[in-house]
Every structure is written in C-alpha cells, then in structure tokens.
C-alpha cells in the first residue's frame, strides 16, 4: 500500500491510513499510471502532485487515462474528487470508508475538496537523484580532512576529499541503488 503522511512521518497508524492508500490507488486506476514515474515530464512525475495541480486549474479530467476511448465525465470526476478527499494530509479530513463507498456509488454527493495537502505545499519536491548519479559516489573509506582549529566541528560534519572544504558529508549510501529503489516505488 501507500504510506499515509502521519504514518510515514510519525508512525501513527489509524484506519484513515487505509483511506489514504485507497485514494492513491484510485488515482492510479483512473490515470492508468503508477504513483511515481521518472520517465514523464517533471510536472507529471508524482501522481498526487500532478492530480492536485490539475484539480486546482479545473482540469481534473486531464488525469484520466488517455488510452480510454470513452468514459463518463461525471463518474470520472466523482472518482477523482473522492480520491483527493482520501489523500488529505489530516486523517480527520479524510472520509471514513463507508462514506467513500457511498460517494462512489452516487448515493451521496462527493464532499468539497478543501485544500491541497500540506505534504505537497510545504516541501518543494525536486528529484535530485540524477545529479547524484553523475558524480563519484563517496565511500565510507574516503579520507577525511581535519583542521586542528576546527577539529570538533569537523568531527560532527566530516568533509570528503573531493569537496575541497565545502562541508559535504561523506555518505556510505550506494546512490545508484537508492535511485533504483526510489524509481521502483519501494
């Protein structure tokens, strides 16, 4: 499934985390694409961000899978509206699943989507993995420069040989492997 913000950031697991996951899955189904796709244009890489941008510009139907030859506009907008409600940042703002089912069935109106979630507005999502792949990946055994006058400071912030004193941290992370994991959505 997909991690709700409250679980990903604080480890709080509630029934509304499943509602969030359902919302992401609904967006994937209606768009015919994965949650994250690095092969797309920058504004379309992250499905939730793209969906919200289309919604804010009254172009929600632009989210619908382009391979569909025909579909009911009202039903598509209903699914998109429900999905956006399900992906609200606050669990309290997400509808319970019983209400989600009723909205999808057309038994009740789809609630008004209040605002773009803070997890999309508070951070500027920039995919920087490609820039790491073009650089030499530092290893844990990289030598570290030390200055006698700043030994304590540098012990807390090690500098690698290639940084020429810029304060870059040495990382034992295999950036290529990390980029592959991110691209796979794991």
N, C-alpha and C positions, 0 to 999 in steps of 0.2 A: 504494500500500500504506500501511500504518501504521508509524510510526517506533517502533522499539524504544527503550526508555529509554537504553540505552548508546550508541545512535547519535545520538539527539536531544540528549543532554547532553554527550557526549564525542567523537562522530564515529567511534566504534568500530563497524565493520561486520563481522559474522560471519554464519555460516549460521544461527545462532539468532535473528537479526533477522527472518528469514523465518518462523520458527516463531511468533514474537510476532505478526507480521502475520496469519498463518493463524488464530491464536487469536481475534483481534479479528473477522476475517471470519466465523468460525464463530459467534461470539456474535451478530453482525448477522443471520446467516441464521436462527438458531434463534429470535431475538426478533422478526424481521421489521421491524427498525428500524435507523436509522443510528447510528453511533458517538456522535454528539452531536446532540441535538435540543432547542433552546431553547424549543420550544412545549410541552414536557412539564413536569410538576411538578418542583420543584427536586431532589428525590432521584432522579429518573429522567433528568435531562439527559444525564449522562455514562454511557454504557453499561457500561464496565468497573466504575466505582464502584457502579452500581446492581446489577450482577451479583454483585459481591463482597458487598454488603450482604445480598442475598437468600441467598447461599450461607452466610454466617455465621449467618443466622437460620433455617437449614434450610428455606428457601422457594425453592430454586433453580428449581422448576417454574413459579414466578411469572414467570420470564423468558421462557417460551415464548410465541410469537406468539399473541395472543388470538383471531386470526381462524381459527386451526386448529380444525377441528371435532372432530378426533380425532388422537391420537398415542400412541406407546408411551412410557410414563413412563421405563422403564429406558433406552431409546435416547436420550431427551431428556437425562436425567441424565448419560449417558455423554458426549454431545457437550459439555454444559456443563462437566463435570469436565475433559475434555481441553482445552477452550478456556481454562479457568482455569489449568491446568498450563502451557499455551503462553504465557500472559501473565505469568508470574512475572517479578519485577524482574531477577533474576540470570540471565544466559544459561545458566549452569551448572545452574540448577534447571529449565530448560525441557527437555522430552524431544526427542530427535532426531526428524525427520520419519518415519523408518522405524517408530519406536515409536508415534508419533501414529497412523499408518495402522493398525498392529496393534491399538491400543486402540479405534479407531473401528470396526474390523471385528469386534471382540469376540474376537479371538484371544488377547489378554492383558488382564488387569484394568487398569482405569484407576487410576493411582497416586493416593495420597492427596495432596490439595492441602494443602501445609504451612501457608502463612500468606498473609495479604493482602499484596500487594506494597508495598514502601516508597514507591513513587511515588504511591500512593493514601493512605498514612497520614502521610507526612512533611509534606505540604502540605495546607492546607485550601483546596480548590477552591471559590472563590466567583466567580460570573460577575458582574463589575462593569461590563461593557460598557454596560449600560443606564444606569447612573448617569452615564457619560461623555456619552452621547447627549443628556442633558437639560441639559448645561452648554454654555457657549460654548466652541468649540474654539479654543485658543490657536494663534496662527500664529507662524512664525519671526520675523516682523517686529514682534511685540509688544514694546513698550518695556520696558526693564528698570530697576528702581530700584537705585541704588547708594548705599551709605553709606560715607563716607570712612574711618571707623574699621574697617569690615569689608569693604573692597574685595576683598582676596584671597579671603576666604571666600566672598563672594558671586559672585566670578568663577567659582569652582568649582561653585556652586549658585545659578544665576540665579533670580530671583523675578519672576513676571509681574505686571503692573499690577493684575489682578483679585484677587490673592491677599492683598493688604494685609499683606505681610511674613510670610506663613506658611511661606515656603520652598518653595512649589510650583514644580516645574520646568516651564519652557516646553518644549512638545513640538511638533516640526514634523509629527507624525503626524496624518493625517486619521482621526479616531476613528470616524467613520461608516463609512468604507471598511474600516477594521480590523475593526469589528464585523461587517460583511457577510462579510469573508473568514473570520472565525472561525466564523460561523454556517454557512457553506458547507463547513466542514471542511477548508479548504486550508491 
